[in-house]
Amino acid sequence: MPSFPSTATLAVGDEEQQFNAEIDAWLVKLHERQPILFVARHEDGEAGGTKLSAWHKASLARWKEIEPKVHAALAKRKRKRDDLRIAPIRIAAHFVGLGKVAAQTRVLAARDDD
């Protein structure tokens, strides 16, 4: 297995901006092929902050419309303890506000055993 210097795994300066631009471009291309229901991103204050994109803001504005679809998708298959779909729901609940989300979303957002 190759060995990389520790800095090779960190985006710094312009690299971070390029990474974020490439993620946003990738979302647009993916959305053209398969409509994206929701995009949310966790803020990372330790890394100099997180610039939240238009995808994130538009998704939050549509949460009331999207939330039933999210729960319908979760119900289609048995949710495992480590279901990776829960983290984005927690992020959404944080940004939307727990008082503005459905009870079942609050339950998922409050669980710490997933």
Sequence and secondary structure as in RCSB ss.txt:
>XXXX:A:sequence
MPSFPSTATLAVGDEEQQFNAEIDAWLVKLHERQPILFVARHEDGEAGGTKLSAWHKASLARWKEIEPKVHAALA
KRKRKRDDLRIAPIRIAAHFVGLGKVAAQTRVLAARDDD
>XXXX:A:secstr
     GGGG   THHHHHHHHHHHHHHHHHHHHS          GGGT     HHHHHHHHTHHHHHHHHHHHHH
TS   TT TTHHHHHHHHHHH GGGS HHHHHHHH    
